[in-house]
């Protein structure tokens, strides 16, 4: 599943206000609730699942990217939200670099394989330094969606 299929402009935060890992996760979950993508009555349950996951090991994967994720028995489709921090967030990432992009997603408990595919696709996309550069420069949520939808430039296209 591609990230772009999970997002709308209301699920993009251009400037996360939080400066620490847990408040950033709360801000993103609250965005999902505000956007109508996550039922308000599931908020605390989802936050608990995300906290349990983060307590195991940080989801800061390096290169300024974090991918907090969890399962829920009470949703039937993957929900996602993307946040960008202009100042950087200490996510206790593997490389200790402050996180600029946080991609949070919640997967139905019954669909573990979808979780792995989604996580892999997001990590692969955000491993591309050109995509990260373009996302950092994006001015609107629509710009971010357009970048995420476009096919990443190949090595020959970067200098062209």
Residue, then its C-alpha position, 0 to 999 in steps of 0.5 A: x500500500x502506498x502512503x499517498x493512498x492513505x492521505x488527504x490534505x487534512x492529514x498533513x501537518x506542515x509545522x508540528x508544534x511539539x518539540x519532543x517525541x511523545x507530544x508530537x505523537x499526541x499532536x498527530x493522533x489528534x490531527x487524525x481525530x480532527x480530520x475524522x479519520x480516527x474516532x474520538x473514542x479510539x484516541x486514548x486506546x491508540x495512544x496507549x498502543x503507540x506508547x507501548x510500541x515507542x517504549x520498546x524502541x524508538x521509531x526514529x529510523x534515522x536521516x530525520x525520519x520517524x515512523x511511529x506505528x501501532x495496531x488496533x482491533x477497532x479499526x478496519x483500514x489503515x489510517x495515517x498522518x504526516x507531520x513535518x517539524x521545522x525545528x526538529x524533534x528528539x526522537x532518540x533516533x538510531x543516528x541521534x539526528x533530530x526528526x524532521x518528518x514523522x509518518x504515523x500510521x495505525x493498522x488493523x490488528x488482523x492485518x499484520x502483513x499490511x503493516x510490514x508492507x506499509x512500513x517498508x514502503x514508507x522507509x524506502x520512500x523517505x530513505x531518498x534524500x531528494x524526496x526529503x529535500x523536496x518535502x522540506x521545501x514544500x509550502x502546502x499540504x497539497x505540495x507534499x501530497x504531490x511529492x509523495x505521489x510522484x515517482x522518485x527521480x532516478x540517479x540520471x534525473x537528479x542532475x538533469 
